[in-house]
Amino acid sequence: MNCYYIIGLRVDHRHANALNLQKTLTEYGCNIKLRVGLHETGEDFCSDDGVIMLQACGDQATIDKMATASNALEGVSAKVMDLN
């Protein structure tokens, strides 16, 4: 199984869109080796927008389906980097 795909997800309005995104990521959970989520935060501030980086494993078709499913969600933009 190829594990050299990086998927970058930009998530707008995290609180409104997190549940649907989590369902999609759970559907492809066996293909996700690493997940890192980032958003700006401070003492008085927590951004409602963020970025998620995934290291994904699988064949090209599965990775493309994962990105397409993510892009279909409101407030989510996904890009794939193939490092294989």
N, CA, C and O atoms as CSV, one atom per row, in Angstrom:
chain,resi,resn,atom,element,x,y,z
A,1,MET,N,N,0.845,-1.174,0.000
A,1,MET,CA,C,0.000,0.000,0.000
A,1,MET,C,C,0.891,1.238,0.000
A,1,MET,O,O,1.822,1.332,0.800
A,2,ASN,N,N,0.613,2.180,-0.885
A,2,ASN,CA,C,1.375,3.427,-0.957
A,2,ASN,C,C,0.916,4.384,0.131
A,2,ASN,O,O,-0.272,4.685,0.245
A,3,CYS,N,N,1.858,4.857,0.923
A,3,CYS,CA,C,1.539,5.780,2.022
A,3,CYS,C,C,2.234,7.119,1.842
A,3,CYS,O,O,2.577,7.782,2.822
A,4,TYR,N,N,2.439,7.513,0.613
A,4,TYR,CA,C,3.125,8.773,0.358
A,4,TYR,C,C,2.206,9.779,-0.318
A,4,TYR,O,O,2.600,10.456,-1.268
A,5,TYR,N,N,0.988,9.870,0.175
A,5,TYR,CA,C,0.049,10.904,-0.258
A,5,TYR,C,C,-0.149,11.853,0.915
A,5,TYR,O,O,-0.302,11.418,2.057
A,6,ILE,N,N,-0.144,13.141,0.631
A,6,ILE,CA,C,-0.477,14.157,1.619
A,6,ILE,C,C,-1.744,14.845,1.120
A,6,ILE,O,O,-1.803,15.294,-0.025
A,7,ILE,N,N,-2.739,14.922,1.969
A,7,ILE,CA,C,-3.971,15.629,1.631
A,7,ILE,C,C,-4.083,16.815,2.570
A,7,ILE,O,O,-4.082,16.660,3.791
A,8,GLY,N,N,-4.179,17.997,1.988
A,8,GLY,CA,C,-4.384,19.212,2.765
A,8,GLY,C,C,-5.844,19.604,2.694
A,8,GLY,O,O,-6.418,19.686,1.607
A,9,LEU,N,N,-6.444,19.845,3.838
A,9,LEU,CA,C,-7.843,20.258,3.909
A,9,LEU,C,C,-7.918,21.637,4.548
A,9,LEU,O,O,-7.394,21.849,5.642
A,10,ARG,N,N,-8.561,22.563,3.874
A,10,ARG,CA,C,-8.877,23.850,4.498
A,10,ARG,C,C,-10.327,23.766,4.929
A,10,ARG,O,O,-11.200,23.421,4.133
A,11,VAL,N,N,-10.583,24.080,6.179
A,11,VAL,CA,C,-11.929,23.971,6.732
A,11,VAL,C,C,-12.384,25.354,7.200
A,11,VAL,O,O,-11.822,25.922,8.136
A,12,ASP,N,N,-13.397,25.878,6.540
A,12,ASP,CA,C,-14.012,27.136,6.949
A,12,ASP,C,C,-15.184,26.824,7.870
A,12,ASP,O,O,-15.885,25.831,7.677
A,13,HIS,N,N,-15.391,27.658,8.853
A,13,HIS,CA,C,-16.511,27.495,9.791
A,13,HIS,C,C,-16.472,26.101,10.427
A,13,HIS,O,O,-17.409,25.312,10.300
A,14,ARG,N,N,-15.366,25.827,11.112
A,14,ARG,CA,C,-15.127,24.507,11.712
A,14,ARG,C,C,-16.301,23.989,12.538
A,14,ARG,O,O,-16.676,22.821,12.433
A,15,HIS,N,N,-16.869,24.851,13.347
A,15,HIS,CA,C,-17.940,24.390,14.233
A,15,HIS,C,C,-19.165,23.923,13.452
A,15,HIS,O,O,-19.824,22.964,13.855
A,16,ALA,N,N,-19.475,24.583,12.352
A,16,ALA,CA,C,-20.645,24.204,11.549
A,16,ALA,C,C,-20.364,22.996,10.655
A,16,ALA,O,O,-21.280,22.236,10.342
A,17,ASN,N,N,-19.108,22.812,10.239
A,17,ASN,CA,C,-18.792,21.794,9.234
A,17,ASN,C,C,-18.047,20.577,9.781
A,17,ASN,O,O,-17.800,19.629,9.036
A,18,ALA,N,N,-17.692,20.582,11.038
A,18,ALA,CA,C,-16.859,19.516,11.599
A,18,ALA,C,C,-17.543,18.148,11.581
A,18,ALA,O,O,-16.890,17.143,11.298
A,19,LEU,N,N,-18.818,18.089,11.870
A,19,LEU,CA,C,-19.502,16.803,11.966
A,19,LEU,C,C,-19.496,16.063,10.628
A,19,LEU,O,O,-19.175,14.876,10.579
A,20,ASN,N,N,-19.849,16.755,9.547
A,20,ASN,CA,C,-19.857,16.106,8.227
A,20,ASN,C,C,-18.454,15.723,7.785
A,20,ASN,O,O,-18.262,14.668,7.180
A,21,LEU,N,N,-17.474,16.563,8.078
A,21,LEU,CA,C,-16.092,16.228,7.729
A,21,LEU,C,C,-15.638,15.013,8.530
A,21,LEU,O,O,-14.992,14.122,7.979
A,22,GLN,N,N,-15.961,14.961,9.811
A,22,GLN,CA,C,-15.564,13.813,10.631
A,22,GLN,C,C,-16.169,12.521,10.093
A,22,GLN,O,O,-15.497,11.490,10.085
A,23,LYS,N,N,-17.411,12.555,9.647
A,23,LYS,CA,C,-18.046,11.370,9.061
A,23,LYS,C,C,-17.272,10.897,7.836
A,23,LYS,O,O,-17.051,9.699,7.658
A,24,THR,N,N,-16.864,11.840,6.997
A,24,THR,CA,C,-16.106,11.489,5.788
A,24,THR,C,C,-14.740,10.919,6.161
A,24,THR,O,O,-14.313,9.917,5.589
A,25,LEU,N,N,-14.054,11.543,7.109
A,25,LEU,CA,C,-12.740,11.041,7.515
A,25,LEU,C,C,-12.851,9.667,8.168
A,25,LEU,O,O,-11.967,8.829,7.996
A,26,THR,N,N,-13.916,9.430,8.908
A,26,THR,CA,C,-14.134,8.120,9.529
A,26,THR,C,C,-14.349,7.054,8.456
A,26,THR,O,O,-13.873,5.927,8.589
A,27,GLU,N,N,-15.064,7.412,7.399
A,27,GLU,CA,C,-15.302,6.480,6.291
A,27,GLU,C,C,-13.984,6.002,5.678
A,27,GLU,O,O,-13.880,4.856,5.241
A,28,TYR,N,N,-12.983,6.877,5.647
A,28,TYR,CA,C,-11.678,6.544,5.072
A,28,TYR,C,C,-10.617,6.353,6.165
A,28,TYR,O,O,-9.421,6.469,5.895
A,29,GLY,N,N,-11.048,6.065,7.378
A,29,GLY,CA,C,-10.138,5.968,8.515
A,29,GLY,C,C,-9.008,4.975,8.344
A,29,GLY,O,O,-7.904,5.208,8.836
A,30,CYS,N,N,-9.259,3.877,7.660
A,30,CYS,CA,C,-8.206,2.871,7.453
A,30,CYS,C,C,-7.153,3.336,6.451
A,30,CYS,O,O,-6.101,2.710,6.325
A,31,ASN,N,N,-7.426,4.429,5.738
A,31,ASN,CA,C,-6.473,4.982,4.785
A,31,ASN,C,C,-5.703,6.170,5.346
A,31,ASN,O,O,-4.843,6.727,4.664
A,32,ILE,N,N,-6.000,6.561,6.574
A,32,ILE,CA,C,-5.348,7.729,7.170
A,32,ILE,C,C,-4.319,7.250,8.190
A,32,ILE,O,O,-4.649,6.647,9.211
A,33,LYS,N,N,-3.051,7.546,7.869
A,33,LYS,CA,C,-1.967,7.151,8.760
A,33,LYS,C,C,-1.676,8.246,9.790
A,33,LYS,O,O,-1.329,7.948,10.933
A,34,LEU,N,N,-1.818,9.505,9.390
A,34,LEU,CA,C,-1.523,10.632,10.270
A,34,LEU,C,C,-2.525,11.743,9.999
A,34,LEU,O,O,-2.879,12.022,8.854
A,35,ARG,N,N,-2.974,12.371,11.080
A,35,ARG,CA,C,-3.897,13.505,10.964
A,35,ARG,C,C,-3.428,14.590,11.916
A,35,ARG,O,O,-3.254,14.347,13.111
A,36,VAL,N,N,-3.221,15.798,11.379
A,36,VAL,CA,C,-2.797,16.939,12.183
A,36,VAL,C,C,-3.732,18.100,11.871
A,36,VAL,O,O,-3.900,18.474,10.710
A,37,GLY,N,N,-4.334,18.665,12.901
A,37,GLY,CA,C,-5.222,19.805,12.723
A,37,GLY,C,C,-4.615,21.058,13.317
A,37,GLY,O,O,-4.046,21.027,14.409
A,38,LEU,N,N,-4.739,22.166,12.594
A,38,LEU,CA,C,-4.160,23.438,13.024
A,38,LEU,C,C,-5.189,24.554,12.885
A,38,LEU,O,O,-5.910,24.619,11.889
A,39,HIS,N,N,-5.254,25.420,13.872
A,39,HIS,CA,C,-6.049,26.638,13.774
A,39,HIS,C,C,-5.434,27.669,14.703
A,39,HIS,O,O,-4.737,27.327,15.659
A,40,GLU,N,N,-5.701,28.933,14.411
A,40,GLU,CA,C,-5.154,29.999,15.237
A,40,GLU,C,C,-5.918,30.083,16.548
A,40,GLU,O,O,-7.143,29.968,16.582
A,41,THR,N,N,-5.175,30.284,17.616
A,41,THR,CA,C,-5.796,30.393,18.926
A,41,THR,C,C,-4.971,31.322,19.807
A,41,THR,O,O,-3.785,31.538,19.560
A,42,GLY,N,N,-5.593,31.852,20.808
A,42,GLY,CA,C,-4.934,32.731,21.765
A,42,GLY,C,C,-5.761,32.787,23.025
A,42,GLY,O,O,-6.740,32.054,23.162
A,43,GLU,N,N,-5.378,33.654,23.956
A,43,GLU,CA,C,-6.110,33.755,25.218
A,43,GLU,C,C,-7.568,34.144,25.002
A,43,GLU,O,O,-8.458,33.617,25.670
A,44,ASP,N,N,-7.815,35.063,24.072
A,44,ASP,CA,C,-9.165,35.582,23.858
A,44,ASP,C,C,-9.753,35.166,22.521
A,44,ASP,O,O,-10.802,35.681,22.132
A,45,PHE,N,N,-9.109,34.249,21.806
A,45,PHE,CA,C,-9.486,34.006,20.417
A,45,PHE,C,C,-9.275,32.549,20.043
A,45,PHE,O,O,-8.273,31.936,20.412
A,46,CYS,N,N,-10.231,32.005,19.307
A,46,CYS,CA,C,-10.091,30.665,18.733
A,46,CYS,C,C,-10.718,30.720,17.346
A,46,CYS,O,O,-11.933,30.866,17.217
A,47,SER,N,N,-9.909,30.606,16.331
A,47,SER,CA,C,-10.373,30.741,14.958
A,47,SER,C,C,-11.398,29.667,14.601
A,47,SER,O,O,-11.291,28.524,15.044
A,48,ASP,N,N,-12.380,30.039,13.807
A,48,ASP,CA,C,-13.381,29.088,13.339
A,48,ASP,C,C,-12.968,28.461,12.009
A,48,ASP,O,O,-13.702,27.646,11.451
A,49,ASP,N,N,-11.797,28.839,11.504
A,49,ASP,CA,C,-11.251,28.261,10.279
A,49,ASP,C,C,-9.976,27.511,10.639
A,49,ASP,O,O,-9.307,27.848,11.616
A,50,GLY,N,N,-9.642,26.495,9.852
A,50,GLY,CA,C,-8.445,25.736,10.165
A,50,GLY,C,C,-7.945,24.929,8.994
A,50,GLY,O,O,-8.520,24.949,7.905
A,51,VAL,N,N,-6.866,24.219,9.238
A,51,VAL,CA,C,-6.221,23.379,8.240
A,51,VAL,C,C,-6.001,22.000,8.858
A,51,VAL,O,O,-5.615,21.884,10.021
A,52,ILE,N,N,-6.249,20.968,8.072
A,52,ILE,CA,C,-5.959,19.599,8.486
A,52,ILE,C,C,-5.015,19.002,7.460
A,52,ILE,O,O,-5.232,19.132,6.255
A,53,MET,N,N,-3.963,18.344,7.941
A,53,MET,CA,C,-3.036,17.653,7.059
A,53,MET,C,C,-3.165,16.156,7.330
A,53,MET,O,O,-3.096,15.711,8.476
A,54,LEU,N,N,-3.353,15.391,6.264
A,54,LEU,CA,C,-3.458,13.938,6.371
A,54,LEU,C,C,-2.314,13.282,5.619
A,54,LEU,O,O,-1.966,13.716,4.520
A,55,GLN,N,N,-1.726,12.244,6.194
A,55,GLN,CA,C,-0.883,11.338,5.432
A,55,GLN,C,C,-1.783,10.159,5.121
A,55,GLN,O,O,-2.250,9.465,6.025
A,56,ALA,N,N,-2.023,9.936,3.839
A,56,ALA,CA,C,-2.986,8.923,3.424
A,56,ALA,C,C,-2.293,7.761,2.730
A,56,ALA,O,O,-1.291,7.937,2.037
A,57,CYS,N,N,-2.848,6.572,2.929
A,57,CYS,CA,C,-2.336,5.343,2.330
A,57,CYS,C,C,-3.415,4.727,1.449
A,57,CYS,O,O,-4.607,4.844,1.732
A,58,GLY,N,N,-2.984,4.076,0.387
A,58,GLY,CA,C,-3.925,3.385,-0.483
A,58,GLY,C,C,-3.553,3.548,-1.934
A,58,GLY,O,O,-2.478,4.045,-2.271
A,59,ASP,N,N,-4.463,3.117,-2.790
A,59,ASP,CA,C,-4.229,3.297,-4.217
A,59,ASP,C,C,-4.741,4.668,-4.647
A,59,ASP,O,O,-5.505,5.314,-3.931
A,60,GLN,N,N,-4.312,5.093,-5.814
A,60,GLN,CA,C,-4.646,6.430,-6.324
A,60,GLN,C,C,-6.155,6.648,-6.378
A,60,GLN,O,O,-6.625,7.735,-6.042
A,61,ALA,N,N,-6.920,5.647,-6.791
A,61,ALA,CA,C,-8.374,5.788,-6.909
A,61,ALA,C,C,-9.017,6.069,-5.555
A,61,ALA,O,O,-9.908,6.913,-5.455
A,62,THR,N,N,-8.578,5.374,-4.524
A,62,THR,CA,C,-9.131,5.581,-3.176
A,62,THR,C,C,-8.790,6.970,-2.656
A,62,THR,O,O,-9.640,7.643,-2.072
A,63,ILE,N,N,-7.565,7.397,-2.863
A,63,ILE,CA,C,-7.139,8.721,-2.412
A,63,ILE,C,C,-7.940,9.794,-3.136
A,63,ILE,O,O,-8.365,10.772,-2.521
A,64,ASP,N,N,-8.146,9.621,-4.428
A,64,ASP,CA,C,-8.949,10.576,-5.197
A,64,ASP,C,C,-10.393,10.620,-4.699
A,64,ASP,O,O,-10.992,11.693,-4.627
A,65,LYS,N,N,-10.953,9.457,-4.354
A,65,LYS,CA,C,-12.318,9.415,-3.814
A,65,LYS,C,C,-12.394,10.156,-2.483
A,65,LYS,O,O,-13.366,10.864,-2.220
A,66,MET,N,N,-11.376,9.998,-1.646
A,66,MET,CA,C,-11.348,10.686,-0.362
A,66,MET,C,C,-11.321,12.207,-0.571
A,66,MET,O,O,-12.048,12.942,0.098
A,67,ALA,N,N,-10.492,12.664,-1.489
A,67,ALA,CA,C,-10.405,14.095,-1.771
A,67,ALA,C,C,-11.709,14.616,-2.378
A,67,ALA,O,O,-12.173,15.696,-2.013
A,68,THR,N,N,-12.294,13.862,-3.291
A,68,THR,CA,C,-13.555,14.270,-3.914
A,68,THR,C,C,-14.672,14.350,-2.878
A,68,THR,O,O,-15.457,15.298,-2.882
A,69,ALA,N,N,-14.746,13.358,-1.990
A,69,ALA,CA,C,-15.759,13.367,-0.931
A,69,ALA,C,C,-15.567,14.565,-0.004
A,69,ALA,O,O,-16.544,15.173,0.434
A,70,SER,N,N,-14.332,14.902,0.292
A,70,SER,CA,C,-14.048,16.056,1.155
A,70,SER,C,C,-14.412,17.358,0.459
A,70,SER,O,O,-15.008,18.244,1.072
A,71,ASN,N,N,-14.061,17.480,-0.805
A,71,ASN,CA,C,-14.382,18.691,-1.569
A,71,ASN,C,C,-15.880,18.889,-1.732
A,71,ASN,O,O,-16.328,20.020,-1.922
A,72,ALA,N,N,-16.658,17.831,-1.663
A,72,ALA,CA,C,-18.113,17.935,-1.813
A,72,ALA,C,C,-18.776,18.531,-0.574
A,72,ALA,O,O,-19.939,18.931,-0.626
A,73,LEU,N,N,-18.050,18.591,0.532
A,73,LEU,CA,C,-18.602,19.120,1.777
A,73,LEU,C,C,-18.548,20.639,1.780
A,73,LEU,O,O,-17.589,21.242,1.298
A,74,GLU,N,N,-19.590,21.246,2.330
A,74,GLU,CA,C,-19.620,22.696,2.438
A,74,GLU,C,C,-18.511,23.164,3.366
A,74,GLU,O,O,-18.327,22.625,4.457
A,75,GLY,N,N,-17.774,24.176,2.919
A,75,GLY,CA,C,-16.727,24.768,3.745
A,75,GLY,C,C,-15.420,24.018,3.764
A,75,GLY,O,O,-14.525,24.366,4.534
A,76,VAL,N,N,-15.281,22.982,2.927
A,76,VAL,CA,C,-14.053,22.184,2.917
A,76,VAL,C,C,-13.435,22.225,1.520
A,76,VAL,O,O,-14.127,22.061,0.515
A,77,SER,N,N,-12.136,22.444,1.476
A,77,SER,CA,C,-11.379,22.418,0.235
A,77,SER,C,C,-10.210,21.464,0.425
A,77,SER,O,O,-9.432,21.616,1.367
A,78,ALA,N,N,-10.078,20.475,-0.467
A,78,ALA,CA,C,-9.035,19.456,-0.342
A,78,ALA,C,C,-8.120,19.459,-1.554
A,78,ALA,O,O,-8.566,19.621,-2.690
A,79,LYS,N,N,-6.827,19.275,-1.292
A,79,LYS,CA,C,-5.820,19.139,-2.351
A,79,LYS,C,C,-4.944,17.943,-2.011
A,79,LYS,O,O,-4.620,17.706,-0.847
A,80,VAL,N,N,-4.565,17.194,-3.040
A,80,VAL,CA,C,-3.737,15.996,-2.861
A,80,VAL,C,C,-2.339,16.244,-3.404
A,80,VAL,O,O,-2.174,16.809,-4.485
A,81,MET,N,N,-1.337,15.820,-2.651
A,81,MET,CA,C,0.040,15.825,-3.105
A,81,MET,C,C,0.488,14.353,-3.151
A,81,MET,O,O,0.454,13.655,-2.138
A,82,ASP,N,N,0.902,13.900,-4.325
A,82,ASP,CA,C,1.337,12.512,-4.529
A,82,ASP,C,C,2.856,12.479,-4.467
A,82,ASP,O,O,3.528,12.986,-5.365
A,83,LEU,N,N,3.397,11.887,-3.415
A,83,LEU,CA,C,4.854,11.802,-3.236
A,83,LEU,C,C,5.380,10.404,-3.507
A,83,LEU,O,O,6.521,10.097,-3.163
A,84,ASN,N,N,4.565,9.548,-4.120
A,84,ASN,CA,C,4.976,8.173,-4.429
A,84,ASN,C,C,6.001,8.159,-5.542
A,84,ASN,O,O,6.465,7.091,-5.940
